[in-house]
Amino acid sequence: MIIHSAVQLKDQIIQVGKKLVDAQLVVGTWGNISCRVPNHKNYHITPSGMIYHQLKSEDIVTMNFAGEVVEGDRKPSSEFILHQEIYKARSDVGAIVHTHSNYACSFAVAQERIPPVLEEAAQLIGGPVEVARYAPPGSLKLAIHGVRALENRNAVLLANHGVVAVGRSLEEAFTVAVLVEKLAQVFLNAKSLGTAHVLNDVETKNLRESFLKHYGQSKK
């Protein structure tokens, strides 16, 4: 396993932030990104209200799971409680990306789940993208609802708010965020054509397990 330095991880967060803006998954300074600090009970997170393309590594805030800033002079993202509660509940999650992408937000506003209609969604997300009950942004209640609706999958919708994508790495969490937006668009398009056929639970489970066991290059 490659262990990145703190500066490298912070720079990766900044690059993901730029990609979110360029992919139109967020507008302005909305959304937030974080990743665990290897071998520590801390995580790096984007600051509140700062433009992604102007961020520097020293702007990234390091926090512990008690909600305390342990490094950095900036105010952390207002959604830090959501990030810390996901990390506490899910030891497999190494990074979190929160977006406000258009198609996925349509489902969040309708408070309608996005089913696994694509194989890649079953493989990477692990099932439907459920909707977490509404709660005020930045609140502990939102974090509790989000963790509960996320369960063991890699994405969740926050009602009337946006998308939370998680992964083992920043790259994977970003890919999940992109995939949720694609999934929402494809599902809406399929419904407009008539019937959207959804992968069943067994098919989804098999695709997920095969992906985790066999996808990509084997480690030597």
C-alpha positions in Angstrom: 0.0 0.0 0.0 1.3 3.4 -1.0 1.4 5.9 1.9 1.2 9.5 0.7 2.6 12.4 2.7 0.2 15.0 4.2 1.1 17.5 1.4 0.5 14.9 -1.3 -2.9 14.1 0.1 -3.8 17.7 0.4 -2.7 18.3 -3.2 -4.8 15.4 -4.3 -7.8 16.9 -2.5 -7.2 20.1 -4.4 -6.9 18.3 -7.7 -10.2 16.5 -7.1 -11.9 19.8 -6.2 -10.8 21.3 -9.6 -12.1 18.2 -11.4 -15.5 18.6 -9.6 -15.8 22.2 -10.9 -14.6 21.3 -14.4 -17.0 18.4 -14.6 -19.8 20.7 -13.4 -20.6 18.5 -10.4 -20.4 21.6 -8.2 -20.9 25.3 -8.7 -18.8 28.0 -7.1 -17.6 26.9 -3.7 -20.3 24.4 -2.9 -19.5 20.8 -2.1 -16.6 19.4 0.0 -13.9 16.8 -0.1 -12.0 14.9 2.5 -9.6 11.9 3.0 -8.3 9.9 6.0 -4.8 10.5 7.2 -3.1 7.1 7.1 -2.3 5.5 10.4 -4.0 8.4 12.3 -7.5 9.1 13.6 -7.5 12.3 11.6 -8.7 13.4 8.2 -8.0 16.3 5.8 -11.0 18.3 4.6 -11.6 21.3 2.3 -12.1 24.7 3.9 -15.4 26.5 4.0 -16.3 28.9 1.2 -13.1 28.9 -0.8 -12.7 28.6 -4.6 -11.3 25.2 -5.6 -9.1 26.5 -8.3 -7.4 28.9 -5.8 -6.8 26.4 -3.0 -3.3 25.8 -1.7 -2.2 22.8 0.4 -2.0 25.1 3.5 -5.7 25.9 3.1 -6.7 22.2 3.7 -7.8 21.6 7.3 -6.8 18.6 9.4 -9.4 17.4 11.9 -9.8 14.6 14.4 -13.0 12.5 15.0 -14.0 14.6 17.9 -14.6 17.5 15.6 -11.5 19.5 16.6 -9.1 21.2 14.2 -5.6 19.8 14.7 -3.8 21.5 11.9 -4.6 24.5 9.7 -5.8 28.1 10.1 -8.9 27.9 7.9 -12.4 27.3 9.0 -13.3 23.7 7.9 -16.2 22.8 5.6 -19.6 23.2 7.3 -20.3 19.5 6.6 -17.3 18.2 8.6 -19.7 16.4 11.0 -21.1 14.4 8.1 -17.5 13.4 7.0 -16.4 12.4 10.5 -19.5 10.3 11.2 -19.0 8.4 8.0 -15.4 7.7 8.8 -16.4 6.6 12.3 -19.0 4.2 10.9 -17.2 2.9 7.9 -13.6 1.7 8.4 -13.4 0.8 4.6 -14.0 4.5 3.6 -10.8 6.4 2.8 -12.2 9.4 1.1 -15.5 11.3 0.7 -16.7 13.6 -2.1 -19.9 15.7 -1.6 -21.4 17.2 -4.8 -24.5 19.1 -6.0 -24.7 17.6 -9.5 -27.8 18.5 -11.5 -29.4 15.1 -12.4 -28.7 13.5 -9.0 -30.0 16.6 -7.2 -33.3 16.1 -9.2 -33.7 12.8 -7.4 -32.7 14.3 -4.1 -35.4 17.0 -4.5 -38.0 14.4 -5.5 -36.7 12.3 -2.6 -36.5 9.3 -4.9 -33.8 6.6 -4.8 -31.7 5.9 -7.9 -31.8 2.2 -8.6 -28.9 0.1 -10.1 -29.8 0.1 -13.7 -26.2 0.0 -14.9 -23.7 -2.8 -14.2 -21.0 -0.3 -13.4 -23.2 1.2 -10.7 -23.8 -2.2 -9.1 -20.1 -2.9 -9.2 -18.8 0.4 -7.8 -21.8 1.7 -5.7 -23.0 -1.7 -4.5 -26.7 -1.1 -4.8 -29.3 1.7 -5.1 -28.5 5.2 -4.2 -30.9 5.7 -1.3 -32.2 9.1 0.0 -31.3 10.2 3.5 -34.1 12.0 5.4 -33.9 15.8 5.3 -32.1 17.6 8.0 -30.4 21.1 8.2 -27.0 21.2 6.5 -24.0 20.9 8.8 -26.1 19.3 11.5 -25.5 16.1 13.5 -29.0 15.0 12.5 -28.0 15.2 8.8 -24.9 13.1 9.5 -26.9 10.5 11.3 -29.5 10.3 8.5 -26.7 10.2 5.9 -24.8 7.3 7.6 -28.0 5.3 8.1 -29.1 5.6 4.4 -25.6 5.0 3.1 -25.3 1.7 5.0 -22.5 -0.4 3.2 -22.9 1.2 -0.2 -20.7 3.9 -1.7 -23.2 6.7 -2.4 -26.2 8.3 -0.8 -28.5 11.2 -1.7 -29.2 13.9 0.9 -32.8 15.0 0.6 -33.1 18.5 -1.1 -29.3 18.8 -0.9 -27.0 16.7 -2.9 -24.8 13.6 -3.3 -22.3 12.0 -0.9 -19.9 9.6 -2.6 -17.3 7.5 -0.8 -14.5 5.3 -1.8 -11.3 3.6 -0.7 -9.3 6.5 -2.2 -9.9 10.0 -3.4 -9.8 8.7 -7.0 -12.5 6.1 -6.3 -14.7 8.6 -4.4 -14.5 11.0 -7.3 -15.4 8.2 -9.8 -18.4 7.3 -7.7 -19.6 10.9 -7.7 -19.3 11.0 -11.5 -21.1 7.7 -11.8 -24.0 8.8 -9.6 -24.6 11.7 -12.0 -24.4 9.4 -15.0 -26.7 6.9 -13.3 -29.3 9.5 -12.6 -29.3 10.8 -16.2 -29.5 7.4 -17.7 -32.3 6.3 -15.4 -34.3 9.4 -16.3 -33.7 9.0 -20.0 -34.7 5.3 -19.8 -37.9 6.1 -18.0 -38.8 8.6 -20.7 -38.4 5.9 -23.3 -40.8 3.6 -21.4 -39.5 1.0 -18.9 -36.2 1.2 -17.0 -35.1 -2.3 -16.2 -33.4 -2.5 -12.8 -30.8 -5.1 -11.8 -32.2 -7.3 -9.1 -30.6 -7.8 -5.7 -28.8 -11.1 -6.6 -27.4 -9.6 -9.8 -26.3 -6.5 -8.0 -24.6 -8.5 -5.2 -22.8 -10.8 -7.7 -21.5 -7.8 -9.7 -20.3 -6.1 -6.6 -18.5 -9.2 -5.2 -16.9 -9.9 -8.6 -15.7 -6.3 -8.9 -14.1 -6.3 -5.5 -12.4 -9.7 -6.0 -11.4 -9.6 -9.7 -11.5 -6.1 -11.2 -8.2 -4.4 -12.1 -4.6 -5.6 -11.9 -3.6 -8.1 -9.3 -1.1 -6.8 -6.7 2.3 -8.4 -6.8 
